[in-house]
Amino acid sequence: MTVLIIGWSIYDQLSEEEQKEFALVERYRTDYFYECYEYENAKGNKNYEWSDRCFKNQEELLEFFGYEMIEDLNSDAVYARRVETFTDEDENELMKFSNSGKQIKVIGAN
C-alpha cells in the first residue's frame, strides 16, 4: 500500500471533503529539533542525525517545506492517507496548491 504525505499548505487548500481523507501525522517546530539534538548530545551521541517515519533527515524535511534553515519551521504540519495509486497527474493537481517546497511525498510506491 502506498502512503501519500502532503504539507499544510496543500492540505489547507483542499475541500473539506478531501481534508477528511487525510490524518494529521506530525507537527514540526524549531524548538523540537533543538531538544532532539540537545538530548542526544547529553547522551554522548555526537553523530546524531534526526529522522522520523516521514523523513530520512532534516534536509529532506526542509526541502519538503521549501525552507533553507530549521529556524524557519513554525508548527508546520504533514498529513497522510493511503492510496492505491498515485499518478503524475495526481501530483500535478496537488502541486497547484503548494505555496512553497514540494509538500508531496509518496512512501511505499512500487
C-alpha angles and dihedrals in degrees: 000000000000123000120210116207121193133180128240096260091061094040093051091056097049120100117264089252092054092046089058089064091063132070125209107251105176146343118217124209130175093237090056090063093047089052092050093051093044091050094049091044090052089053089054095253098139093166096055116146117187121237137153140182093287105037133039094213146348093271092057090051092050092048090050091057095036095244130143099202137031089237088070092070113104112169092313110177137207126205129196143192137173118255132186093215135001116197133191087254090056090050093049091051092052094043089064086072098049114109095187138358120010096283091189125100130167120204124193098018114156 
